[in-house]
Amino acid sequence: MSNPLSDLVLGFQGLVADVPDLVQPVIVALAGAVPFIEGEGAAAIGIVGGINPVVAAIAGAVGNLICVAIVVLATSRVRTAVTTRRGAPEKPVTARRQKFERAYHRYGTPGVSLLGPLLLPTQFTAAALTSTGVPPVRVIAWQAAAIVLWTTVVTLIVAGVIRIAA
């Protein structure tokens, strides 16, 4: 039985190898927009595909950030529409929502943004932050910091600059 995420990663790796050099960063950026692949996974795909690590990291991070910005702006519009609608019934708070809100109160926007990628795709974290009322510019700024941080760390590991003891 195949794993859909593994198949997707292998598909992107094959695509990177099959397209002209000038198109390869675009493929890496598209991979960066996919939840669970993110900028760091896309950078790894690009590096394995033979792209310069710096180009792969930038392309992956840009793809991830563009997707996150779109999610934040869309979520902000939805939140505004819902909160300004009069007479909307209160929805019960789910266990998942309570867990997120506890993490948010403990770590704030910076902590949730920087640590969130260890548990959830940045798109999900960004939507959750925006839906709680965090200003979109603040969410995008902290998500950008997280994307750059994690993409850089993974790029340095995959490129062999940082070695992890086994």
N, C-alpha and C positions, 0 to 999 in steps of 0.2 A: 504494500500500500504506500503510495507516495504522499509526501508532505507538500501541500499547496505552496507554502512559503519557500521551501527549498526549491520547488519547481520554478517559482517566480525568480528567485535569485539566480538559478542556473540559466533561465531564459534571458535575464539581463546580461549575464556574463557572456553568453553566446552572442547576443546582439552587439555588445561592445566589440567583440572580436570580429564581427562580420561587417561593420560599417566603416566608412572612411574615417581617418584620424580626426578630421574637423567635426564630425558628427558625434564622436564618442563622448565628449563632455555633456552633450544634450541627453544622451541615453542615461548617463550617470545622474544627471539632474532629475530626470523622470523617475529613476529608481529612488532617489532621495525623497520624492514626494509620496512614496508608498508607505503607509503605516507599517511598523515593525521592521522595515528596511532602514528608513530614516537616512540622515546625512552620513552617519558613520558606516552603515552597511553599504550605502551607495559608494562611498569612498573606497571601501574594501573591494567592492566589485570592480571599480575602475582600476585600482592598483593591480589586482589579479589579472585584469584584462590588458595590462601593459601601459596604462596611462601614467604619466608623471604623477607622483603622489600629491603634489601641491595642486595640480589641475583637478585631480580626482576629488580632493577634499573640498576645494572651492565649489566645484560643480554639484557635489552631493549636498553640501550645506545650503547652497542657493536654492536647489530644488526643494529641499525640506522646508526652508524658511518661506518660500513663496506659498507653498501649500498651507503652512501654519497661518500665514497672514490672511489667506483667503478664508480659512476656517474661523479665525478670530473675528474677522469683519462680518462674516455671515452670522455667527453666533451672537455677536453684539446686536445686529439688526433684529434677530429673532427675539432676543431678550428684551429689547426696547419695545417691540410690538406686544409681547406678552405682558410686560409689567405696566404698560400704559392702557391696556384693555381693562375697562371697568367691569366689575362683577365676575371676574374670573375666579373660579373655585380654587381653593388651596389644595394642592396635590400632597399626598402623604410623602414624607421623606423616606427614601429607600436606605437600606443598610449601606449600599455602596456610596451613596451621597453623604451619609453620616461619616463614613470612613474618610472620604475626601475632605470634608469640612474640618474634621479633627486634624488631619495633616496640614491643611491650610492654616488653621489657627496656631499650630505649633511651629511651622516653618516659614509661613508667609509666602508671598509670590516668588521671591528669589529661591527659597529652599525647594518649593514644589516644582519650580521650573528646572532647577539644576539637578535635583534628585529624581524627578519624575521619569526621565528616560530609562532609569533602571527598572521601572515597573510597567510603564505604559508608553505608547507612542506619543510623541510631542503633540500631534494633532488632538488626541484625546485630552491630554492635560491642558492644552490651550483652550479648548472648548469648555472644559470644566471651570477653569479660572474665569473665563469671560462670562459664563452663565451665572457666576456668583456675584458679578458686578464689578470685578476688577477692570479698570479702564483698559480698552484695547491697546493703546500705545504702550502701557506698562507691560501687558502680557506679551506683546510682540517683542519688546526690548529684552525681557528676561528669557523668552524662548530663544531669541537669537543668540544670547549669551550661552545658553545651554547647548544649542546646536553647534556653535563654534567650538565650545569646550569638548564635547563628546566626539565630534567629528575629528578634531585635532588629536585627541588621545588615541582613538582607534587608528587613525592614519599613521601616527608615529609607531604604534605597535605593529601594524601590518607591514609598514615599510622597513621595520627592523631597527628603527632608531631607539626604541624602548624595548627592552627584553623583559619578559615576565618569567620569573623563576618557576620552574616546574616542580 
